[in-house]
Amino acid sequence: MTDDTAYLAGTAREYIIDPETLREVPTHPAALVAWVADATREPAPADPVVERRFRTELGVAARMAGAAALAERQLGRAVELAATESPAIALRARLRLAQVRQWQGRYAEAGAEFIRCVTSAATPADRGFAHQHAGKCAYNAGDFDRAAAHFQ
């Protein structure tokens, strides 16, 4: 059974989850690339929280658009900014940055960060979210036993 749920429906950033790769797949790739190009021309907001949100949104969109270097820069800055907020926000920022590395095939590096996130998660919900990412990374790396252990 396929889940055709569209996330961020009606936007240039709309996507579905591919059931094989477990990755976000843009519904409108050309519109997403244009959105990323437009967003990169915007000045970074002055407020650190707003800047973190902006860089997160741009970084995630860049990752889905295949602009890994841009995604890594934007999400790296989001990690720096998130460190001044809360542990939960910092954890999610680290997960997003590790996900870029996962999509680049840097599984060992991404997997190590996902495990650090599992270990440092303060709540069961955050730990579960980190396990989900670690499992997806292990799945992409072809380590299905490790992936299954994270998904349990």
C-alpha positions as CSV (number, residue, x, y, z in Angstrom):
1,M,0.0,0.0,0.0
2,T,1.3,3.4,-0.9
3,D,0.8,6.5,1.2
4,D,0.3,9.4,-1.2
5,T,0.0,12.0,1.6
6,A,1.4,15.3,0.4
7,Y,3.2,17.4,3.0
8,L,3.3,21.2,2.8
9,A,0.5,20.7,0.2
10,G,-0.1,23.6,-2.1
11,T,3.4,25.1,-1.7
12,A,6.5,24.9,-3.9
13,R,8.0,22.8,-1.1
14,E,5.2,20.1,-1.3
15,Y,6.6,16.5,-1.0
16,I,5.6,12.9,-0.5
17,I,7.5,10.1,1.2
18,D,9.0,7.5,-1.1
19,P,8.1,4.1,0.3
20,E,11.3,2.5,-0.9
21,T,13.9,5.1,0.1
22,L,11.9,6.7,2.9
23,R,13.0,10.1,1.6
24,E,11.0,13.2,0.9
25,V,10.4,13.5,-2.8
26,P,9.3,17.0,-4.1
27,T,6.0,17.0,-5.9
28,H,7.0,20.0,-8.0
29,P,10.8,19.8,-8.4
30,A,11.1,22.9,-10.7
31,A,9.0,25.0,-8.3
32,L,11.2,23.8,-5.4
33,V,14.4,24.8,-7.2
34,A,12.9,28.2,-8.0
35,W,11.8,28.6,-4.4
36,V,15.4,27.8,-3.2
37,A,16.9,30.2,-5.7
38,D,14.6,33.0,-4.5
39,A,15.2,32.3,-0.8
40,T,18.9,32.4,-1.3
41,R,18.6,36.0,-2.5
42,E,16.8,37.0,0.7
43,P,18.9,38.6,3.5
44,A,19.2,36.6,6.7
45,P,16.8,37.9,9.3
46,A,18.3,39.9,12.2
47,D,16.5,38.0,14.9
48,P,18.5,34.8,15.8
49,V,15.4,32.6,16.2
50,V,13.8,33.9,13.0
51,E,17.2,33.4,11.3
52,R,17.4,29.8,12.5
53,R,13.9,29.1,11.2
54,F,14.7,30.7,7.8
55,R,18.0,28.7,7.5
56,T,16.2,25.5,8.5
57,E,13.5,26.0,5.9
58,L,16.0,26.9,3.2
59,G,18.4,24.1,4.2
60,V,15.7,21.4,4.1
61,A,14.3,22.7,0.8
62,A,17.9,22.8,-0.7
63,R,18.4,19.2,0.5
64,M,15.3,18.0,-1.3
65,A,16.2,20.0,-4.4
66,G,19.6,18.3,-4.5
67,A,21.7,21.3,-3.5
68,A,23.6,19.4,-0.8
69,A,26.4,22.0,-0.3
70,L,23.8,24.8,0.2
71,A,21.8,22.6,2.5
72,E,24.8,21.8,4.6
73,R,25.8,25.5,4.9
74,Q,22.3,26.6,5.9
75,L,21.7,23.8,8.3
76,G,25.1,24.1,9.8
77,R,24.3,27.7,10.6
78,A,20.9,26.6,12.0
79,V,22.7,24.2,14.3
80,E,24.9,27.1,15.6
81,L,21.9,29.3,16.2
82,A,19.8,26.5,17.7
83,A,22.4,25.9,20.4
84,T,21.3,29.1,22.1
85,E,17.7,28.1,22.2
86,S,16.6,24.8,23.8
87,P,18.1,21.3,23.8
88,A,15.1,20.0,21.8
89,I,15.5,22.6,19.1
90,A,19.3,22.0,19.0
91,L,18.7,18.3,18.7
92,R,16.3,18.7,15.7
93,A,18.8,21.0,14.0
94,R,21.5,18.4,14.4
95,L,19.2,15.7,13.0
96,R,18.5,17.8,9.9
97,L,22.2,18.5,9.3
98,A,23.0,14.8,9.7
99,Q,20.3,14.0,7.2
100,V,22.0,16.0,4.6
101,R,25.1,13.9,5.1
102,Q,23.0,10.8,4.9
103,W,21.6,11.9,1.5
104,Q,25.2,12.5,0.4
105,G,26.0,8.8,1.2
106,R,28.1,9.8,4.2
107,Y,26.4,7.1,6.2
108,A,29.1,6.6,8.9
109,E,29.3,10.3,9.7
110,A,25.5,10.8,9.6
111,G,24.9,7.6,11.6
112,A,27.4,8.6,14.3
113,E,25.6,12.0,14.7
114,F,22.2,10.3,14.8
115,I,23.5,8.0,17.6
116,R,24.7,11.1,19.5
117,C,21.3,12.5,19.1
118,V,19.6,9.3,20.4
119,T,22.0,9.5,23.4
120,S,21.4,13.1,24.2
121,A,17.7,13.3,23.6
122,A,15.9,14.6,26.7
123,T,12.5,13.2,26.1
124,P,11.1,9.8,24.8
125,A,9.6,11.7,21.8
126,D,12.9,13.2,20.8
127,R,14.7,9.9,21.4
128,G,12.1,8.2,19.1
129,F,12.6,10.8,16.5
130,A,16.4,10.4,16.6
131,H,15.9,6.6,16.4
132,Q,13.7,7.0,13.3
133,H,16.5,9.0,11.6
134,A,19.2,6.6,12.7
135,G,17.0,3.7,11.3
136,K,16.5,5.5,8.0
137,C,20.3,6.1,7.7
138,A,21.0,2.4,8.5
139,Y,18.4,1.4,5.9
140,N,20.0,3.6,3.2
141,A,23.4,2.1,4.1
142,G,22.0,-1.4,3.6
143,D,22.3,-2.4,7.3
144,F,18.8,-3.7,7.6
145,D,19.3,-5.4,11.0
146,R,20.5,-2.1,12.6
147,A,17.7,-0.3,10.9
148,A,15.1,-2.7,12.3
149,A,16.6,-2.3,15.8
150,H,16.1,1.5,15.6
151,F,12.5,1.2,14.3
152,Q,11.5,-1.1,17.2
